[in-house]
């Protein structure tokens, strides 16, 4: 009996993952379309991706990353 329950539970979990993977692919395609639209209107997509990444960071992590970048740039004379 427990083998049937475990098998059913496993099947349901796998189906949930499969549905979520499909949703993730759809969202990924939507994001790609937005970046393509931005590029077609003259925005720099690489810079936009950087801004999105930075906005997703907590403030203190972002400040630390910016400080390290500035330190490395100064060390290299950039």
C-alpha positions as CSV (number, residue, x, y, z in Angstrom):
1,X,0.0,0.0,0.0
2,X,2.7,2.5,0.9
3,X,4.5,1.8,-2.4
4,X,1.3,2.9,-4.3
5,X,1.1,6.1,-2.2
6,X,4.8,6.9,-2.6
7,X,4.5,6.3,-6.4
8,X,1.4,8.5,-6.6
9,X,3.1,11.2,-4.6
10,X,6.2,11.1,-6.7
11,X,4.1,11.3,-9.9
12,X,2.3,14.3,-8.6
13,X,5.5,16.1,-7.6
14,X,7.1,15.4,-11.0
15,X,4.0,16.7,-12.8
16,X,4.2,19.9,-10.7
17,X,7.8,20.4,-11.6
18,X,7.0,19.8,-15.2
19,X,4.3,22.5,-15.1
20,X,6.5,24.9,-13.4
21,X,9.3,24.3,-15.9
22,X,6.8,25.1,-18.7
23,X,5.8,28.3,-16.9
24,X,9.5,29.2,-16.4
25,X,10.2,28.7,-20.1
26,X,7.2,31.0,-21.0
27,X,8.4,33.7,-18.6
28,X,11.9,33.4,-20.0
29,X,10.6,33.9,-23.5
30,X,8.6,36.9,-22.3
31,X,11.7,38.5,-20.8
32,X,13.6,37.8,-24.0
33,X,10.9,39.6,-25.9
34,X,11.0,42.6,-23.6
35,X,14.8,42.9,-24.1
36,X,14.4,42.6,-27.9
37,X,11.8,45.4,-27.8
38,X,14.1,47.5,-25.7
39,X,17.0,46.9,-28.1
40,X,14.8,47.8,-31.1
41,X,13.9,51.1,-29.5
42,X,17.6,51.9,-28.9
43,X,18.3,50.9,-25.3
44,X,21.5,49.0,-24.4
45,X,20.3,45.6,-23.3
46,X,23.6,44.7,-21.5
47,X,23.3,47.8,-19.4
48,X,19.6,47.0,-18.7
49,X,20.5,43.5,-17.5
50,X,23.1,45.0,-15.2
51,X,20.5,47.4,-13.8
52,X,18.0,44.6,-13.2
53,X,20.7,42.6,-11.4
54,X,21.7,45.5,-9.3
55,X,18.1,46.4,-8.4
56,X,17.6,42.8,-7.3
57,X,20.4,43.1,-4.7
58,X,20.0,44.3,-1.2
59,X,21.3,47.8,-0.8
60,X,24.4,46.8,1.3
61,X,25.3,44.1,-1.2
62,X,25.0,46.5,-4.1
63,X,27.1,49.1,-2.3
64,X,29.8,46.5,-1.5
65,X,29.9,45.3,-5.1
66,X,30.1,48.9,-6.4
67,X,32.9,49.7,-3.9
68,X,34.9,46.6,-4.9
69,X,34.4,47.4,-8.6
70,X,35.7,50.9,-8.0
71,X,38.7,49.6,-6.0
72,X,39.6,47.1,-8.7
73,X,39.3,49.8,-11.4
74,X,41.6,52.1,-9.5
75,X,44.1,49.3,-9.0
76,X,44.1,48.7,-12.7
77,X,44.2,52.4,-13.7
78,X,40.8,52.3,-15.4
